Structure formats: structure tokens, C-alpha cells
Amino acid sequence: DDDTSKDDKEAETEGLQEKLSSYNIKPKGQFVEWNALIGPIAATLLSSGMAVSAVSVMIARIAPAHLPLVPLMEMERMHAVKTMHQKLYFLICYHLPLLVLHLDKNVPGWFWPKSLANRSKEKGNGSVDEKDNTATNRSRNLEGQGTLPITWFASLLAGEDSSSTLPLDQLLALWDVLLTSDDSSQKFFLALSILERHSDNLLMMKGQELIDELTAIMSLERNEVEVESFVGSDVSTTSLNESQKNILTWCNHARSLRDSTPISVVKHLRAAEDKSVDFALNLRSKLAIEQMKERLEAEAKAHRQAVEEEEARQLEERMHKYYREKLEKFYKRHCPEKVHTIDKIMEVYKGRYDVLDSKLHIKYGRGFLPLISVFNPKVKSKTNKLMTNVGQGIENKKKNIILSRAEQRTKMLEEEMKLDGTQLKHQVAIKVSAEEILPAICGGKKSQISSAIREPLKFYLVDSRPAETREVQGAFPTAARLSPEDLMEPDRIQEKVEMFESLRGGAHIVIMGEGFSSLPSLYGHKIGKIEEKLLDSDESRTNMCALFFIKKGFPFVSVLDGGFAAAHACLARSSEKLTLSDVLVDYDEDTSLFAQLHSSYQEQKEFSSASAGRKTTMAMQMLIENSMVRLTSAEHQLEDFTDRFMAARKEKKGAKEKESQEKLDKETDSISEPARQEGQTTIEQKKGPNDSKTFQNAFAGIRNKLSQKEKDEGPSEVS
């Protein structure tokens, strides 16, 4: 301002620099590393005619809410920006799958952030080094091939240099929209809108021409934002200038893209920035805790070492005093003229008092040390070397352990830094929540997260689970079946394409897998090694089906977050009194795994939320039920044992009776044939005149014969 003196301007500038420097928290000695994003942000605000002191206050106000990535350290900010760019990639893939396939083929890694250092390197060298630009090196370092500046999500499009920013009038108009909006997902759809606008031109390009054009578009070098360039633009406000109209048209087109995106996806995009910042701050806290632990360990070690040194010094003093008294007493008795030389003698034989004692013993017939001494130099001299070596070995081992632990902590923190990106590593499409699609699939009430102003989207569910799983766990009757096995044969692929062709662009296709990955969050169930294999197989099947639609150019392709497990849990926990057997086909609560998990979850939830008295009652009831179950099981086991015992006993008795009958038959066969014939004759003689059949004893003749034989020969030995 003209009214402000030069000294006041310098003072305000220094105050602004101090305020801006407070956001840089990466000290290097006595200096603070300058943040490259602070300059464009401050310049944008100053260009509006705002005073320097007001700019300082403005940055302090807007940074926490609208620029949360700016105060982060470089490593933290870059990690957060990478996470945001991954989410942007899946959003673009949802709306523009053909463009994503074209860019992935010709410009691998195009969606990763491109920092100022990479641009400076290219500008400084004039061109990229040919050794680094080979296909092999590019494929090994996809994150280094990014074309999108970090300013899209880090600084509200206030570029790091003049080549990656809008003209100031348009940038200020855009800031008016972004700073007054509560929707933090708008930045994603602004970037999507720019790409959709230039998608036709990009699809016609290849090679370096495509790379240069994409870089120029996303760096906003092609910043002529025209009203007629956006489809569906409606700017009827005449009180706005041309820049404001253009920006308003751009934002309206971005809102239309947001309205054609599932609400659950928009909610995740809104929370993406906060989650990235929370992760970075948690990681910083962990690093600070680790550094504090290391510092405390170093201080404790130094304290222990100082204490040991002090104890050793005091011990040395006591030993010196003890040996001097003994030696002085010895010389006063055997050689008084050498008493004044005791200090010199002890200096010569310091640490070797056993040698001095041996020499005095040879010369005078006895030494100055007693046989039993508090400090025995003979023992010390023999073991001092060994103990020193052992102590040195233990100290080296401790150092190695500390170093290994430090390396483990470093690796752990590095893994945690990559955790968020690793979670998106196997993802191929955006994820939609079950709460949003089930009302459309089941025809129930409106989604709990849907808006009253916005019309609900049309979802079409595709079930990618195996046929045997659908038969056991149940299935939605309106869902289409698509198995990865169907995509192995070219004829079947063409058949499936023709089957789903009518859905292209008209419905939002949702792929549903089994959802083993959601079991920990839904039921608190830990995933075991065997279940991890099932989880990997389920993700592979789901991703394969999703890629089938994406590669065929189908827009609006997503994956059901949590799969069938999340859908089952949503229906089971719904406030509506829905019967799962009415919604699902081939569903049996007795055989369904998810029904059993839900039952256990309900019991655990009821127990955890109950009062102390209720918990005691439920615990006693559970104990009684378990006891009754054990008693019933024991009773059944006892009855089963009794039945088996009686059956075995009966079988044994039958075997004995059979054996007795066989023995009797053998004795009967040993009787002579005449006796049999006599018995037969007796039977025939007793027949009536009409030859009527009457019962006669067939063995009567045998008994008569045996009786006659006994009379003639006397009693037999057998009888």
C-alpha cells in the first residue's frame, strides 16, 4: 500500500515469514527447510490486494481446514498425496475406463504425483537421461513417472511454479468456491472434469506426444476454461465476470460428475484427506516415541556407565589405601628405611601387587599380603583378562541387539508408511457400500446414506461366487451370475458381452464376492492361514470379473465393499423386520456360515451391553446350558454303550446256542440207521385208517433201543 512506510512493510514481511516458517517442522541444525508450497499460497492471497498481516492470519485460518497437507513434512505430504492420487485413479477408472486403459498402456504410472524436484530435473537437463528412460527402468519405477502435480490436493491448485497454476483471476475465483464449500471431495471431480473434457484428444495420441499433452493438461497449462467446453453447462448469472463464469461452469460440471457417483464413494473421498493426515500424524507420533525411547535408553546407558565408573574409582581408592597400609606395615617391620619410598613402589607395581608380594616373600621369607584378603590381586590378575573379554563380548552383543531392534523399528515404520498404499495394491475398482445398493436390489426403503435431493442410482448386482457357494450360503434372485470360469473361453466371453451390453452406461454394475476380508470388521473374527488363502481366491475372482467389464469399456463398474458377508450383515442388522429367507434364495440358517457368525455376534453384543446382574444371569444360564449339554451327551454315550454291550451279549449267547445245537445234531447222526428205520416204522404203524397225519415222537424207537441195550449190557459210562 502507498500509505504504508517502507519500514512497516519490511516488518510485516518479516512477521509473515516467521508465521509461514512455523508450518515447517523439519529442523536442520539452526535452520528450517522451506516449504515450496507456502510461496504460491501466500502469493495468491497477496495478489488479491490483501495486506501482509491479513495474509498471515488468513493462512493460519485456512491451513487446518482447507490445506491440511501443507504443514506436513515432505515425506509425510508425499505419502498423503500418493494415497489421494490412487483414489483419483479409481474414480477416473469408474467414469472413463477407456481413457484409463489407453493411458495405462502408453503412459504407465501416469496418475502418480509429480513433484517440483522431478520437473526441475527435467528442465535442468533439457531431457530425461536415456538410461533412465528405458522401458525396463520406467516399469521398475512407476511412481517416478507421474504426470499430475501435487498441487491438486496439497495447495488448492496454487502451483509450485508458474507453469502449474491458473491465471490469478481464475485461481481466486476457484478459491472462492473451494473455501466456501464443505465438500472436500470436489477437488477429485475437478480433476476428473478436466480429463473428461480432453479425453477425446488424449485417446487419439500416443508416445511422447501423449505424455506432453497429459502433463500440460494436468499442470493447467491448457487453462482456457471455456463455458461451451463442458457438456450441460448452465451459467445464467450476468453479474459475474468472464473468469468467474468459467470457473462456475467448471465446478458445475464437477458437481454433475459427483452426482453420478455412488454416495458411499463420495463419502470415502471426503474422508480421504483427513485419513491421510491422521495417518501421517500417527506415524510422526510413533517416530517421536521411538526417538524418545532411544534417547532414554542412551541416557540410562550413560547413567549406568557413570555409576559403574564411579564405583570402580571408589574401589580403586579403597584398594590403594588397603595395599598401602599393608605395605607400610610390612616395611616398618622388616625394612624401615624404605618406608618413604612406598608411594614410588606402589606406582611401579600398580595393578601387579601379587608380583610385589612374591618378590618380598622371596627376599624376606614372607609377603605383605595376608592369606585371606578382602582384595586378592592374585585372583584378579588371573581372571581380569578373562572377565574383560567376557564383558567385551556381552557389550558387543548388547550393541548388536540394540542395532537389530532399531533396524526392526525402522522397517516397521517404513511398512506402516506404505500401509495405506498396500491396502489399495490389489484393488481394481472403487468400492460401494452394501447399505447403498441393497435398497435398489431388494426393493426396500431408501438407503440410509442417500440424500433427499439426489435421485438414487440404478445398480445392477453381478454375483461372482462359485455355484456351490451360492447354493449353500444363499443368493439374491435378481443378481446376474458371472464366474471367472466363464471368462476362460472366447465363445463364452462374447456371449457374456452380448448379455451385459444393454447395461453399458445405463446402470451401475456392482461385482459381489464372498467378502472374507470383511469378517474382522463385521464380526471380530480373526483371519487364519487357511482363511487367508480363501480370501486371496475370493479377491482374485472378484477382481477378474471387474476387469472383464473395465477392459470391455463398461463405465460405472464397482465392487461391493465386504461382499456377500457385508450384504448379509446389513440385512440381518436392518431395522426393518426382514426375513433373510424372503430376500435370499437357497438360504438356510442352519447351514449358512454367515448366519452362524451373526448369531454368535448377537450373543456377544448382548452380553457386552448387559448390566452386571444380567451378565451374571447370562453366564449362569450359559454354564447350566453347557452342563446340560454335557450331561445329555454323557447320557447318550452311556445308552449307546449299553446297547452295544447288550447286542454283543445277545450275539454271544446266540453263538453258544448254535454251537450246542450243532453238537446235538452230530450225536443224533451217530445213531445207527436201523434205529432210524424202526422209528419210522413205528410212526407208520400209528397212522390212522384214513392215513390222517398225527403227531408221533420220532425218537421213541431210539429211546426203546437204548433202554434195551442198557438192560443187556448194564449202565454205560456216559450215563
C-alpha positions in Angstrom: 0.0 0.0 0.0 1.1 3.6 -0.7 0.2 4.7 2.9 2.5 2.1 4.5 6.1 3.1 5.0 9.0 1.0 3.9 9.9 0.1 7.4 6.4 -1.1 8.2 6.4 -3.2 5.0 9.7 -4.8 6.0 8.4 -5.5 9.5 5.2 -7.0 8.2 7.2 -9.1 5.7 9.4 -10.5 8.4 6.4 -11.3 10.5 4.8 -13.1 7.6 7.9 -15.1 7.0 8.1 -16.1 10.7 4.4 -17.1 10.6 4.9 -19.1 7.4 8.1 -20.7 8.8 6.1 -22.0 11.8 4.4 -24.5 9.4 7.8 -26.1 8.6 8.6 -28.6 11.3 11.7 -30.2 9.8 14.7 -28.6 11.5 18.2 -29.0 10.2 20.5 -27.6 12.7 19.6 -24.0 13.3 17.7 -23.7 10.0 14.2 -24.7 8.9 13.6 -26.3 5.5 11.5 -24.0 3.3 8.2 -25.4 2.1 7.8 -24.9 -1.6 4.0 -24.7 -1.3 4.0 -21.7 1.0 5.2 -19.2 -1.6 2.4 -19.8 -4.2 -0.3 -19.8 -1.4 1.0 -16.5 0.0 1.4 -15.0 -3.5 -2.2 -15.9 -4.4 -3.6 -14.2 -1.3 -1.3 -11.2 -1.7 -2.4 -10.8 -5.4 -6.0 -10.1 -4.2 -4.8 -6.9 -2.6 -4.8 -8.3 0.9 -2.4 -6.8 3.5 0.6 -8.8 4.6 -0.6 -9.1 8.1 -4.1 -10.2 6.9 -2.4 -12.8 4.7 -0.6 -14.2 7.7 -3.9 -14.5 9.6 -5.7 -15.9 6.5 -3.1 -18.7 6.1 -3.4 -19.5 9.8 -7.2 -19.8 9.4 -7.5 -21.8 6.1 -4.5 -24.1 6.6 -6.0 -26.5 9.1 -9.4 -26.8 7.3 -8.5 -26.5 3.6 -4.8 -27.0 3.4 -4.0 -29.8 5.9 -1.2 -31.3 3.8 0.8 -28.1 3.7 2.2 -28.2 7.3 3.3 -31.8 6.9 6.9 -32.8 6.4 8.0 -33.6 2.8 7.9 -37.4 3.3 4.5 -37.3 5.0 3.0 -34.9 2.5 4.2 -37.0 -0.5 2.8 -40.2 1.1 -0.6 -38.5 1.7 -0.7 -37.1 -1.9 0.1 -40.6 -3.3 -2.8 -42.0 -1.4 -5.1 -39.3 -2.8 -3.9 -39.9 -6.4 -4.6 -43.6 -6.1 -8.2 -42.8 -5.1 -8.4 -40.4 -8.1 -7.2 -43.1 -10.4 -10.0 -45.4 -9.4 -12.5 -42.6 -9.7 -11.3 -41.9 -13.3 -11.5 -45.6 -14.0 -15.1 -45.6 -12.8 -16.2 -42.8 -15.2 -13.6 -43.1 -18.1 -12.4 -46.7 -18.3 -11.4 -46.4 -22.0 -9.1 -43.4 -21.2 -7.6 -45.2 -18.2 -6.8 -48.3 -20.4 -5.3 -46.1 -23.0 -3.1 -44.1 -20.6 -2.1 -47.3 -18.7 -0.9 -48.8 -21.9 1.0 -45.8 -23.2 2.0 -43.9 -20.1 2.4 -46.4 -17.2 2.3 -44.7 -13.8 0.7 -41.5 -15.2 -1.5 -40.9 -12.2 1.3 -40.7 -9.6 2.2 -37.2 -8.3 5.0 -35.3 -10.0 6.8 -33.1 -7.6 8.8 -29.9 -8.3 12.1 -31.9 -7.9 11.2 -34.1 -10.9 10.2 -31.1 -13.1 13.4 -29.2 -12.1 15.5 -32.2 -13.0 13.9 -32.5 -16.5 14.2 -28.7 -17.1 17.8 -28.6 -15.9 19.0 -31.4 -18.1 16.8 -30.4 -21.0 15.7 -34.0 -21.4 15.5 -37.2 -19.4 18.5 -39.4 -19.3 18.2 -42.2 -21.9 19.4 -44.8 -19.5 16.7 -43.9 -17.0 14.1 -43.6 -19.8 14.2 -47.2 -20.9 11.0 -49.3 -20.7 12.6 -51.6 -18.1 13.6 -48.7 -15.8 10.2 -47.0 -16.2 8.3 -50.2 -15.3 10.5 -50.6 -12.2 9.8 -47.1 -11.1 6.2 -46.3 -12.0 5.8 -43.9 -9.1 8.6 -41.8 -10.7 6.7 -41.5 -14.0 3.8 -39.4 -12.6 2.4 -36.5 -14.6 0.0 -35.0 -12.0 1.3 -32.1 -9.9 0.8 -32.5 -6.1 -0.9 -29.1 -6.1 -4.3 -30.7 -6.9 -4.6 -32.0 -3.4 -1.9 -30.1 -1.4 -2.4 -26.4 -2.2 -5.8 -25.9 -3.9 -4.1 -25.7 -7.3 -1.7 -22.9 -6.2 1.2 -24.3 -8.2 4.8 -24.8 -7.1 5.9 -22.7 -10.1 4.2 -20.5 -12.7 3.8 -23.5 -15.1 1.3 -25.4 -13.0 -1.3 -22.8 -11.9 -4.3 -21.0 -13.3 -4.3 -17.3 -14.0 -4.7 -15.4 -10.8 -8.2 -14.1 -11.6 -9.4 -17.7 -12.3 -7.5 -19.1 -9.3 -9.0 -16.6 -7.0 -12.5 -17.4 -8.4 -11.8 -21.1 -7.8 -10.7 -20.4 -4.3 -13.9 -18.6 -3.6 -15.8 -21.8 -4.5 -13.5 -24.2 -2.7 -13.0 -22.2 0.5 -16.7 -21.7 1.0 -17.6 -25.4 0.3 -17.8 -28.1 2.9 -17.2 -30.8 0.3 -13.6 -31.8 0.3 -14.2 -34.3 -2.5 -14.7 -31.5 -5.0 -11.0 -31.5 -5.9 -11.3 -35.1 -7.2 -14.2 -34.2 -9.5 -12.5 -31.1 -10.8 -9.6 -33.2 -11.9 -12.0 -35.7 -13.4 -13.8 -32.9 -15.2 -10.6 -31.7 -16.8 -9.7 -35.2 -18.0 -13.2 -35.8 -19.4 -13.1 -32.6 -21.3 -9.8 -33.6 -23.1 -10.4 -37.3 -23.2 -11.2 -37.4 -27.0 -7.9 -35.7 -27.8 -5.9 -37.9 -25.5 -7.4 -41.1 -27.0 -6.0 -40.0 -30.4 -2.5 -39.6 -29.2 0.4 -41.9 -28.4 4.0 -41.8 -27.3 5.8 -38.7 -26.2 3.0 -36.5 -27.7 0.5 -38.1 -25.3 2.9 -37.6 -22.3 3.5 -34.0 -23.1 -0.2 -33.3 -23.7 -1.3 -35.1 -20.5 1.3 -33.2 -18.5 0.2 -29.9 -19.9 -3.4 -30.6 -19.2 -3.0 -31.7 -15.6 -0.4 -28.9 -15.0 -3.2 -26.4 -16.1 -1.1 -25.1 -19.0 -4.2 -25.6 -21.1 -6.1 -23.3 -18.8 -8.5 -21.8 -21.3 -11.6 -22.8 -19.4 -14.5 -22.1 -21.8 -18.2 -22.3 -21.0 -19.1 -24.3 -24.1 -16.4 -26.8 -23.5 -18.4 -28.5 -20.7 -21.5 -30.5 -21.6 -24.6 -29.4 -19.7 -23.2 -26.1 -18.6 -25.8 -23.6 -17.5 -24.4 -20.2 -16.4 -27.2 -17.6 -16.4 -25.6 -15.2 -13.9 -24.9 -11.9 -15.6 -23.3 -10.2 -12.6 -20.2 -12.4 -12.8 -17.1 -11.6 -14.9 -15.8 -14.0 -17.5 -13.3 -15.8 -15.2 -16.0 -16.3 -12.6 -18.4 -17.7 -15.2 -15.8 -20.1 -16.5 -14.9 -21.4 -13.0 -18.5 -21.7 -12.0 -19.2 -23.7 -15.2 -16.2 -26.0 -14.4 -17.4 -26.5 -10.8 -21.0 -27.2 -12.0 -19.7 -29.9 -14.3 -17.7 -31.4 -11.5 -20.9 -31.5 -9.4 -22.7 -33.3 -12.1 -20.0 -36.0 -12.1 -20.2 -36.2 -8.4 -24.0 -36.8 -8.6 -23.4 -39.7 -10.9 -21.1 -41.3 -8.4 -22.3 -43.6 -5.6 -22.7 -41.6 -2.3 -20.6 -44.1 -0.4 -17.7 -43.5 -2.8 -18.1 -39.7 -2.3 -18.1 -40.2 1.5 -14.8 -42.1 1.2 -13.3 -39.3 -1.0 -14.4 -36.7 1.5 -12.7 -38.5 4.3 -9.5 -39.4 2.3 -7.7 -36.2 3.2 -8.4 -36.4 6.9 -7.4 -40.1 7.0 -4.1 -39.3 5.2 -3.3 -36.5 7.7 -4.3 -38.7 10.6 -2.0 -41.5 9.4 0.9 -39.1 8.9 0.4 -37.6 12.4 0.1 -41.0 14.0 3.3 -42.1 12.2 5.0 -38.9 13.4 3.9 -39.7 16.9 5.3 -43.2 16.7 8.6 -41.9 15.3 8.7 -39.4 18.2 8.0 -42.1 20.7 10.8 -44.3 19.2 13.2 -41.4 19.2 12.3 -40.7 22.8 12.8 -44.4 23.7 16.2 -44.4 22.1 17.2 -41.1 23.9 16.0 -42.5 27.2 17.9 -45.7 26.6 21.0 -43.7 25.7 20.6 -41.6 28.9 20.1 -44.7 31.0 23.1 -46.4 29.5 25.2 -43.3 30.1 24.0 -43.1 33.7 24.8 -46.8 34.3 28.2 -46.3 32.8 28.8 -43.2 35.0 27.7 -45.2 38.1 30.0 -48.1 37.2 32.9 -45.7 36.6 32.3 -44.0 40.0 32.1 -47.4 41.7 35.3 -48.5 40.0 37.1 -45.3 41.1 35.9 -45.7 44.7 37.0 -49.4 44.6 40.4 -48.4 43.2 40.8 -45.8 46.0 39.9 -48.4 48.7 42.3 -50.9 47.2 45.1 -48.4 47.0 44.6 -47.4 50.6 44.4 -51.0 51.7 47.6 -52.1 49.9 49.4 -49.0 51.1 48.6 -49.7 54.7 49.7 -53.3 54.4 52.9 -52.4 52.6 53.7 -49.6 55.1 53.2 -52.0 58.0 55.4 -54.6 56.3 58.3 -52.2 55.7 58.1 -50.7 59.2 58.7 -54.2 60.5 61.3 -55.6 58.0 62.9 -52.6 56.3 62.1 -49.2 58.0 64.5 -47.2 55.7 62.2 -47.9 52.7 59.0 -46.5 54.3 59.4 -43.2 52.5 59.6 -44.9 49.1 56.3 -46.8 49.5 54.4 -44.4 47.1 57.1 -44.9 44.4 57.0 -48.7 44.8 53.2 -48.8 44.6 53.3 -46.6 41.4 55.8 -49.1 39.8 53.7 -52.2 40.8 50.3 -50.7 40.3 47.9 -53.4 39.3 50.7 -56.0 40.0 50.7 -56.3 43.7 50.8 -60.0 43.6 54.2 -59.8 41.8 55.5 -57.4 44.6 54.2 -59.8 47.2 56.1 -62.7 45.6 59.4 -60.8 45.5 59.0 -59.7 49.1 58.3 -63.3 50.0 61.5 -64.5 48.4 63.6 -61.7 49.9 62.1 -61.6 53.4 60.5 -65.0 53.8 57.0 -63.6 53.8 54.9 -61.2 51.8 52.9 -58.2 52.8 49.5 -59.6 51.8 47.6 -61.8 54.2 46.5 -65.3 53.1 42.9 -64.2 53.2 42.5 -60.7 51.9 39.5 -58.5 51.1 41.2 -57.7 47.8 43.1 -60.6 46.4 45.3 -59.4 43.5 46.3 -63.0 42.6 42.7 -63.9 41.8 42.2 -60.6 40.0 45.3 -60.9 37.9 44.3 -64.4 36.7 40.7 -63.6 35.9 41.0 -60.0 34.9 41.7 -60.8 31.3 39.0 -63.4 31.0 36.4 -61.2 32.6 37.4 -58.3 30.4 36.9 -60.5 27.3 33.6 -61.8 28.5 32.4 -58.2 29.4 33.5 -57.0 26.0 31.6 -59.8 24.3 28.5 -59.1 26.3 28.7 -55.4 25.4 29.1 -56.2 21.7 26.1 -58.5 21.9 24.0 -55.7 23.5 25.1 -53.3 20.8 24.1 -55.8 18.1 20.7 -56.4 19.8 20.1 -52.6 20.0 21.0 -52.2 16.4 18.8 -55.0 15.2 15.9 -53.6 17.2 16.5 -50.2 15.7 16.5 -51.8 12.2 13.3 -53.7 13.0 11.6 -50.5 14.2 12.7 -48.7 11.1 11.4 -51.4 8.8 8.1 -51.5 10.8 7.7 -47.7 10.4 8.5 -48.0 6.7 5.9 -50.7 6.3 3.4 -48.6 8.1 4.2 -45.7 5.9 3.3 -47.9 2.9 0.3 -49.5 4.6 -2.3 -47.3 3.1 -0.9 -47.8 -0.4 -0.6 -51.6 0.2 -4.3 -51.8 1.1 -5.0 -50.4 -2.4 -2.5 -52.6 -4.1 -4.9 -55.4 -5.2 -7.9 -53.1 -5.7 -9.0 -52.7 -9.4 -12.2 -50.6 -8.9 -13.9 -48.4 -6.4 -15.9 -50.0 -3.6 -19.6 -49.3 -2.9 -21.2 -50.0 0.4 -23.9 -52.6 0.9 -26.2 -50.0 2.6 -26.4 -48.1 -0.6 -27.2 -50.8 -3.1 -29.4 -53.1 -1.1 -32.5 -50.9 -1.3 -32.2 -50.9 -5.1 -31.6 -54.6 -5.2 -34.2 -55.7 -2.7 -36.8 -53.0 -3.4 -36.9 -51.9 0.2 -36.8 -48.5 1.7 -34.3 -45.8 0.6 -30.8 -46.0 1.6 -29.9 -44.5 5.0 -27.0 -42.6 3.4 -28.8 -41.3 0.3 -29.8 -37.7 0.0 -33.4 -36.5 -0.2 -32.4 -34.1 -3.1 -30.4 -36.5 -5.2 -32.1 -39.3 -7.2 -30.9 -42.8 -6.3 -28.7 -44.5 -8.9 -29.6 -47.7 -10.7 -27.5 -50.6 -9.5 -27.1 -54.0 -11.1 -25.6 -56.7 -9.0 -23.3 -59.4 -10.5 -22.5 -62.4 -8.3 -19.0 -63.8 -8.9 -19.2 -66.5 -6.2 -18.9 -70.2 -7.1 -22.2 -72.1 -7.8 -21.7 -74.4 -4.8 -21.2 -71.4 -2.5 -24.4 -69.8 -3.7 -26.4 -73.0 -3.1 -25.1 -73.2 0.5 -25.0 -69.6 1.6 -27.9 -68.2 -0.5 -28.1 -65.7 -3.3 -30.0 -62.6 -4.5 -32.7 -63.7 -7.0 -32.2 -60.5 -9.2 -28.4 -60.8 -9.3 -26.7 -62.0 -12.5 -24.2 -64.9 -12.4 -20.7 -64.4 -13.7 -18.0 -66.8 -12.8 -14.3 -66.4 -13.8 -14.5 -69.9 -15.3 -16.9 -68.4 -17.8 -14.2 -65.9 -18.9 -11.7 -68.6 -19.9 -13.3 -69.5 -23.2 -13.6 -66.9 -26.1 -17.1 -68.1 -27.0 -18.4 -67.6 -23.5 -16.7 -64.2 -23.3 -18.6 -63.0 -26.3 -21.8 -64.4 -25.0 -21.3 -62.5 -21.7 -20.5 -59.3 -23.5 -23.8 -59.5 -25.5 -25.6 -60.4 -22.3 -24.5 -57.3 -20.5 -24.3 -54.9 -23.5 -27.7 -53.4 -22.7 -26.3 -52.2 -19.3 -23.5 -50.1 -20.8 -23.7 -46.6 -19.4 -27.3 -47.2 -18.2 -26.7 -49.0 -14.9 -24.0 -49.0 -12.2 -22.6 -52.6 -12.2 -21.6 -53.9 -8.8 -19.5 -57.1 -8.5 -20.1 -59.1 -5.4 -17.7 -61.7 -4.0 -17.8 -63.7 -0.8 -16.3 -61.0 1.3 -14.0 -62.9 3.7 -11.9 -59.7 4.1 -14.8 -58.0 6.0 -15.1 -60.7 8.7 -12.8 -59.0 11.2 -14.6 -55.7 10.9 -18.1 -57.2 10.9 -17.8 -60.0 13.5 -14.4 -59.5 15.1 -13.3 -62.8 13.6 -9.5 -63.2 13.0 -8.4 -64.4 9.7 -6.4 -67.6 9.9 -3.9 -69.0 7.4 -6.4 -71.2 5.7 -8.9 -68.3 5.5 -6.2 -66.1 4.0 -6.0 -68.5 1.0 -9.8 -68.3 0.7 -9.6 -64.5 0.9 -6.9 -64.3 -1.8 -9.0 -66.6 -4.0 -12.1 -64.5 -3.4 -10.3 -61.3 -4.2 -8.9 -62.8 -7.4 -12.3 -63.9 -8.6 -13.9 -60.6 -7.8 -11.2 -58.6 -9.5 -11.2 -60.8 -12.6 -14.9 -60.2 -13.1 -14.5 -56.4 -12.5 -11.6 -56.3 -15.0 -13.8 -58.1 -17.6 -16.2 -55.1 -17.6 -13.5 -52.5 -17.4 -11.5 -53.9 -20.3 -14.6 -54.0 -22.4 -15.1 -50.3 -21.8 -18.1 -50.5 -19.4 -18.4 -47.4 -17.3 -19.7 -47.3 -13.7 -18.1 -50.6 -12.6 -17.5 -51.1 -8.9 -17.0 -53.8 -6.3 -19.3 -54.4 -3.3 -17.3 -53.5 -0.2 -17.4 -56.5 2.1 -19.0 -58.8 -0.5 -21.9 -61.1 0.4 -20.8 -61.1 4.1 -21.4 -57.3 4.3 -24.8 -57.7 2.5 -25.9 -60.5 4.8 -24.8 -58.5 7.9 -26.6 -55.4 6.6 -29.9 -57.3 6.0 -29.6 -59.2 9.4 -29.0 -56.0 11.3 -31.5 -53.9 9.4 -34.1 -52.0 11.4 -36.8 -53.4 9.2 -38.1 -56.8 10.2 -36.8 -58.6 7.2 -36.6 -62.4 6.9 -33.4 -63.4 5.1 -35.2 -66.4 3.6 -37.7 -64.0 2.0 -34.9 -61.9 0.4 -32.4 -64.6 -0.5 -33.0 -67.8 -2.4 -31.4 -71.2 -1.4 -30.8 -69.8 2.1 -30.8 -72.0 5.2 -29.9 -70.5 8.6 -28.8 -73.9 9.9 -26.1 -74.4 7.2 -25.1 -70.8 6.4 -21.8 -69.8 7.8 -22.7 -66.1 7.9 -25.9 -66.9 9.8 -23.9 -68.7 12.5 -21.4 -65.8 12.7 -24.3 -63.4 13.0 -25.9 -65.5 15.8 -22.6 -65.5 17.7 -22.2 -61.8 17.1 -25.6 -61.1 18.5 -24.9 -63.1 21.7 -21.6 -61.4 22.2 -23.1 -58.0 21.6 -26.0 -58.7 24.0 -23.6 -59.9 26.7 -21.2 -56.9 26.3 -24.0 -54.3 26.6 -25.8 -56.0 29.5 -25.7 -54.9 33.1 -23.6 -56.6 35.7 -26.6 -58.6 37.1 -27.7 -59.5 33.6 -24.2 -60.6 32.7 -24.1 -62.9 35.8 -27.5 -64.3 34.9 -26.5 -64.9 31.3 -23.2 -66.5 32.4 -25.0 -68.8 34.8 -27.6 -69.7 32.1 -24.8 -70.4 29.7 -23.0 -72.5 32.3 -26.2 -74.5 33.0 -26.9 -75.0 29.3 -23.4 -76.2 28.8 -23.7 -78.5 31.8 -27.0 -79.9 30.5 -25.4 -80.4 27.1 -22.5 -82.3 28.6 -24.9 -84.4 30.8 -27.1 -85.2 27.8 -24.1 -86.1 25.8 -22.8 -88.3 28.6 -26.3 -90.0 28.9 -26.4 -90.6 25.1 -22.9 -92.1 25.3 -23.9 -94.4 28.2 -27.1 -95.5 26.4 -25.0 -96.2 23.3 -22.5 -98.2 25.3 -25.4 -100.2 27.0 -27.0 -101.0 23.6 -23.7 -102.2 22.2 -23.0 -104.3 25.3 -26.4 -106.0 25.2 -26.1 -106.6 21.5 -22.7 -108.2 22.0 -24.0 -110.3 24.8 -27.0 -111.5 22.8 -24.8 -112.3 19.9 -22.5 -114.3 22.1 -25.5 -116.2 23.6 -26.8 -117.0 20.2 -23.5 -118.3 19.2 -23.4 -120.7 22.2 -26.9 -122.0 21.4 -26.0 -122.6 17.9 -22.9 -124.4 19.0 -25.0 -126.7 21.3 -27.5 -127.4 18.6 -24.7 -128.4 16.2 -23.3 -130.7 18.8 -26.7 -132.4 19.4 -27.1 -132.8 15.6 -23.8 -134.6 15.5 -24.8 -137.0 18.3 -28.1 -137.7 16.5 -26.3 -138.5 13.3 -24.1 -141.1 15.1 -27.1 -143.4 15.8 -27.5 -146.4 13.5 -29.7 -146.4 10.6 -31.8 -149.4 11.7 -32.9 -147.4 14.8 -34.0 -144.6 12.5 -35.9 -147.1 10.3 -37.6 -148.7 13.4 -38.6 -145.2 14.5 -40.0 -144.6 11.0 -41.9 -147.9 11.1 -43.4 -147.1 14.4 -44.7 -143.8 13.0 -46.2 -145.5 10.0 -47.9 -148.1 12.2 -49.5 -145.4 14.3 -51.2 -143.8 11.3 -54.9 -143.9 11.4 -57.1 -146.0 9.0 -57.7 -142.9 6.9 -54.0 -142.1 6.7 -54.6 -139.0 8.6 -51.4 -137.3 9.8 -51.0 -137.4 13.6 -48.0 -136.2 15.6 -45.8 -139.0 16.9 -42.4 -138.9 18.6 -39.8 -139.6 16.0 -37.2 -140.6 18.7 -39.4 -143.1 20.5 -37.8 -146.1 18.8 -34.4 -144.7 19.6 -35.2 -144.4 23.3 -36.6 -148.0 23.3 -33.5 -149.3 21.7 -31.2 -147.5 24.1 -33.2 -148.8 27.1 -33.0 -152.4 25.8 -29.2 -152.0 25.2 -28.7 -150.8 28.8 -30.6 -153.7 30.2 -28.4 -156.2 28.3 -25.0 -154.5 28.9 -25.5 -152.7 32.1 -25.2 -148.9 32.7 -22.8 -147.1 30.3 -20.0 -144.8 31.3 -21.7 -141.9 29.7 -24.8 -142.2 31.7 
